[in-house]
Amino acid sequence: MDEEQEEMPRWDLNDLSEAVATLKRGGLILYPTDTIWGIGCDATNADAVSRIFALKQRDDAKALLSIVSSDGMLAQVVRTIPDIAYDMMDTATKPLTIIYPDAVGLAPNLLAEDGSAGIRVVGDPFCKKMCERLGGPIVSTSANISGEPSPAAFADITDEVRNGVDYVVRYRQEEQTKHVASNVIKLGLRGEVKVIR
């Protein structure tokens, strides 16, 4: 058994491979994260990001967040990461999304008007592997139509959303544990901290 299979015994490697191949083709996936089920795409692909906005029927002035696999990947998409960001990530008791003021290398339609972007170093091992295999960040937005409740479990996701993506990850579909969205903190250019959620 290879090292990757030993590290990830709970999912099918074909599921992971198909999810990553879909992302690389510019497709949309439906996948479980360390918070709730999300709709994802390659965070550097503006056309794929536009498809997510259309599927969610969401105003494209509202930014979407992305996940990365590590601090190293985070450093590739944020110009400056203040020490307070690392402190907050190290002490967080639940998943934490940080809105950084100076994101780079992401699809332009993924950024807020001020050039900021919400990014989370993801804890879920499946999501980490997807980011690593893609070689970059993945959009992670709740798997619902804008204005409707966020699904806490796969069974809560509507057919409209399920049918609107190119690949549905099989991993954790049967899970009954209800998850909640991450905490969100916004950092200013001078290290100011604002709690969003």
Buried (B, 14 or more C-beta within 10 A) or exposed (E): EEEEEEEBEEBEEEBBEBBBBBBEEBBBBBBBBBBBBBBBBBBBBBEBBBBBBEBBEBEBEEBBBBBBBEEEBBEBBBEEBBEBBBEBBEEBEEBBBBBBBBBEEBBEBBBBEEBBBBBBBBBBBBBBBBBBBBBBBBBBBBBBBEEEEBBBBBEBBEEEBEEBBBBBBBBBBEEEEEBEBBBBBBBEEEEEEEEEE
